[in-house]
Amino acid sequence: MHDPRRLWPGGGVAEKAHTANLVDCAHAFKSLAFLQLGRHAEAAEAARAGLEMAQARGLKLGRALCTEALGHVALAQGEADTARRLLSEAIAELDAIEARPFAAMARRRLPHDLKEALEIPAM
């Protein structure tokens, strides 16, 4: 088995998130890249694949990042209520596992008007 501390010098996030290989997380970032290209269907597919992988393995970091990506997909598709729910869930999970760098990035990715609507505590 891989030592998660090798992926994160100083340890911590990977161990708390139960993530060792980060393939699930890569799907989330792939999804966000597809969104930047306007390829919503591929973005949703990548995020769902990563979420399925994360849920099957109990990988909390990947689950949170893929949930965030799905929230951004929903936002891009005009599904504001779904987007708010998913983005709130994702950031709450990132906070819960103390994935501070990822939580900070997720907060920065939120559109300004949504930041206030979600009432997410600042870090």
Short mmCIF file of the C-alpha atoms (twelve columns), coordinates in Angstrom:
data_MODEL
# 
_entry.id   MODEL 
# 
loop_
_atom_site.group_PDB 
_atom_site.id 
_atom_site.type_symbol 
_atom_site.label_atom_id 
_atom_site.label_alt_id 
_atom_site.label_comp_id 
_atom_site.label_asym_id 
_atom_site.label_seq_id 
_atom_site.Cartn_x 
_atom_site.Cartn_y 
_atom_site.Cartn_z 
_atom_site.pdbx_PDB_model_num 
ATOM 1   C CA . MET A 1   0.000   0.000  0.000   1 
ATOM 2   C CA . HIS A 2   1.180   3.507  -0.782  1 
ATOM 3   C CA . ASP A 3   2.077   5.842  2.040   1 
ATOM 4   C CA . PRO A 4   -0.175  8.931  1.666   1 
ATOM 5   C CA . ARG A 5   2.431   11.090 3.417   1 
ATOM 6   C CA . ARG A 6   4.649   10.711 0.351   1 
ATOM 7   C CA . LEU A 7   2.013   12.560 -1.694  1 
ATOM 8   C CA . TRP A 8   1.645   15.368 0.829   1 
ATOM 9   C CA . PRO A 9   4.920   16.383 2.489   1 
ATOM 10  C CA . GLY A 10  4.187   17.034 6.125   1 
ATOM 11  C CA . GLY A 11  1.317   14.499 6.050   1 
ATOM 12  C CA . GLY A 12  -2.181  15.246 7.189   1 
ATOM 13  C CA . VAL A 13  -4.644  15.930 4.383   1 
ATOM 14  C CA . ALA A 14  -4.247  12.641 2.525   1 
ATOM 15  C CA . GLU A 15  -4.499  10.589 5.702   1 
ATOM 16  C CA . LYS A 16  -7.577  12.435 6.983   1 
ATOM 17  C CA . ALA A 17  -9.199  12.279 3.566   1 
ATOM 18  C CA . HIS A 18  -8.403  8.574  3.121   1 
ATOM 19  C CA . THR A 19  -6.957  9.343  -0.311  1 
ATOM 20  C CA . ALA A 20  -3.776  7.722  -1.495  1 
ATOM 21  C CA . ASN A 21  -3.713  7.743  -5.274  1 
ATOM 22  C CA . LEU A 22  -5.693  10.898 -6.093  1 
ATOM 23  C CA . VAL A 23  -7.122  9.501  -9.348  1 
ATOM 24  C CA . ASP A 24  -10.563 10.440 -8.068  1 
ATOM 25  C CA . CYS A 25  -9.333  14.005 -7.541  1 
ATOM 26  C CA . ALA A 26  -7.873  14.133 -11.042 1 
ATOM 27  C CA . HIS A 27  -11.370 13.540 -12.408 1 
ATOM 28  C CA . ALA A 28  -12.582 16.637 -10.564 1 
ATOM 29  C CA . PHE A 29  -9.870  18.822 -12.075 1 
ATOM 30  C CA . LYS A 30  -10.471 17.292 -15.500 1 
ATOM 31  C CA . SER A 31  -14.130 18.219 -15.113 1 
ATOM 32  C CA . LEU A 32  -13.249 21.828 -14.286 1 
ATOM 33  C CA . ALA A 33  -10.969 21.956 -17.340 1 
ATOM 34  C CA . PHE A 34  -13.798 20.705 -19.572 1 
ATOM 35  C CA . LEU A 35  -16.029 23.419 -18.116 1 
ATOM 36  C CA . GLN A 36  -13.469 26.067 -19.069 1 
ATOM 37  C CA . LEU A 37  -13.717 24.761 -22.632 1 
ATOM 38  C CA . GLY A 38  -17.522 24.889 -22.563 1 
ATOM 39  C CA . ARG A 39  -17.771 21.110 -22.783 1 
ATOM 40  C CA . HIS A 40  -20.470 20.631 -20.143 1 
ATOM 41  C CA . ALA A 41  -21.407 17.019 -20.936 1 
ATOM 42  C CA . GLU A 42  -17.786 15.877 -20.694 1 
ATOM 43  C CA . ALA A 43  -17.343 17.902 -17.513 1 
ATOM 44  C CA . ALA A 44  -20.336 16.182 -15.932 1 
ATOM 45  C CA . GLU A 45  -19.146 12.768 -17.091 1 
ATOM 46  C CA . ALA A 46  -15.652 13.265 -15.634 1 
ATOM 47  C CA . ALA A 47  -17.015 14.517 -12.302 1 
ATOM 48  C CA . ARG A 48  -19.530 11.655 -12.050 1 
ATOM 49  C CA . ALA A 49  -16.821 9.080  -12.821 1 
ATOM 50  C CA . GLY A 50  -14.573 10.522 -10.129 1 
ATOM 51  C CA . LEU A 51  -17.432 10.728 -7.649  1 
ATOM 52  C CA . GLU A 52  -18.371 7.103  -8.281  1 
ATOM 53  C CA . MET A 53  -14.757 6.047  -7.755  1 
ATOM 54  C CA . ALA A 54  -14.424 8.114  -4.584  1 
ATOM 55  C CA . GLN A 55  -17.690 6.850  -3.102  1 
ATOM 56  C CA . ALA A 56  -16.854 3.222  -3.883  1 
ATOM 57  C CA . ARG A 57  -13.525 3.543  -2.076  1 
ATOM 58  C CA . GLY A 58  -14.558 5.899  0.705   1 
ATOM 59  C CA . LEU A 59  -12.240 8.652  -0.556  1 
ATOM 60  C CA . LYS A 60  -13.445 11.841 1.101   1 
ATOM 61  C CA . LEU A 61  -11.224 14.347 -0.690  1 
ATOM 62  C CA . GLY A 62  -12.150 13.040 -4.134  1 
ATOM 63  C CA . ARG A 63  -15.822 12.939 -3.177  1 
ATOM 64  C CA . ALA A 64  -15.726 16.577 -2.099  1 
ATOM 65  C CA . LEU A 65  -13.798 17.764 -5.164  1 
ATOM 66  C CA . CYS A 66  -16.040 15.881 -7.587  1 
ATOM 67  C CA . THR A 67  -19.126 17.208 -5.799  1 
ATOM 68  C CA . GLU A 68  -17.725 20.714 -6.201  1 
ATOM 69  C CA . ALA A 69  -17.106 20.073 -9.903  1 
ATOM 70  C CA . LEU A 70  -20.691 18.850 -10.320 1 
ATOM 71  C CA . GLY A 71  -21.830 22.036 -8.601  1 
ATOM 72  C CA . HIS A 72  -19.979 24.107 -11.172 1 
ATOM 73  C CA . VAL A 73  -21.473 21.986 -13.969 1 
ATOM 74  C CA . ALA A 74  -24.948 22.629 -12.555 1 
ATOM 75  C CA . LEU A 75  -24.205 26.340 -12.354 1 
ATOM 76  C CA . ALA A 76  -23.030 26.406 -15.973 1 
ATOM 77  C CA . GLN A 77  -26.230 24.640 -17.006 1 
ATOM 78  C CA . GLY A 78  -28.429 27.159 -15.187 1 
ATOM 79  C CA . GLU A 79  -29.397 24.854 -12.318 1 
ATOM 80  C CA . ALA A 80  -28.785 27.366 -9.538  1 
ATOM 81  C CA . ASP A 81  -30.483 25.461 -6.698  1 
ATOM 82  C CA . THR A 82  -28.594 22.257 -7.459  1 
ATOM 83  C CA . ALA A 83  -25.360 24.214 -7.788  1 
ATOM 84  C CA . ARG A 84  -25.833 25.893 -4.405  1 
ATOM 85  C CA . ARG A 85  -26.560 22.571 -2.709  1 
ATOM 86  C CA . LEU A 86  -23.603 20.747 -4.262  1 
ATOM 87  C CA . LEU A 87  -21.120 23.563 -3.706  1 
ATOM 88  C CA . SER A 88  -22.206 23.957 -0.085  1 
ATOM 89  C CA . GLU A 89  -21.858 20.206 0.498   1 
ATOM 90  C CA . ALA A 90  -18.430 20.138 -1.138  1 
ATOM 91  C CA . ILE A 91  -16.983 23.015 0.853   1 
ATOM 92  C CA . ALA A 92  -18.451 21.667 4.095   1 
ATOM 93  C CA . GLU A 93  -16.784 18.308 3.412   1 
ATOM 94  C CA . LEU A 94  -13.450 19.955 2.582   1 
ATOM 95  C CA . ASP A 95  -13.646 21.877 5.858   1 
ATOM 96  C CA . ALA A 96  -14.602 18.714 7.763   1 
ATOM 97  C CA . ILE A 97  -11.537 16.806 6.545   1 
ATOM 98  C CA . GLU A 98  -9.343  19.871 7.100   1 
ATOM 99  C CA . ALA A 99  -8.292  20.006 3.453   1 
ATOM 100 C CA . ARG A 100 -7.458  23.679 3.829   1 
ATOM 101 C CA . PRO A 101 -5.706  24.287 0.487   1 
ATOM 102 C CA . PHE A 102 -8.546  22.613 -1.423  1 
ATOM 103 C CA . ALA A 103 -11.222 24.394 0.606   1 
ATOM 104 C CA . ALA A 104 -9.527  27.731 -0.082  1 
ATOM 105 C CA . MET A 105 -9.370  26.986 -3.817  1 
ATOM 106 C CA . ALA A 106 -13.026 25.929 -3.821  1 
ATOM 107 C CA . ARG A 107 -13.996 29.187 -2.133  1 
ATOM 108 C CA . ARG A 108 -11.985 31.194 -4.689  1 
ATOM 109 C CA . ARG A 109 -13.726 29.377 -7.547  1 
ATOM 110 C CA . LEU A 110 -17.172 30.448 -6.322  1 
ATOM 111 C CA . PRO A 111 -18.776 33.282 -8.284  1 
ATOM 112 C CA . HIS A 112 -19.001 36.417 -6.131  1 
ATOM 113 C CA . ASP A 113 -22.807 36.472 -5.987  1 
ATOM 114 C CA . LEU A 114 -22.891 32.822 -4.950  1 
ATOM 115 C CA . LYS A 115 -20.375 33.308 -2.124  1 
ATOM 116 C CA . GLU A 116 -22.832 35.516 -0.298  1 
ATOM 117 C CA . ALA A 117 -25.850 33.316 -1.083  1 
ATOM 118 C CA . LEU A 118 -24.188 30.180 0.313   1 
ATOM 119 C CA . GLU A 119 -23.235 31.735 3.639   1 
ATOM 120 C CA . ILE A 120 -20.093 29.611 3.825   1 
ATOM 121 C CA . PRO A 121 -17.832 30.588 6.702   1 
ATOM 122 C CA . ALA A 122 -14.528 32.095 5.621   1 
ATOM 123 C CA . MET A 123 -11.376 30.207 6.473   1 
# 
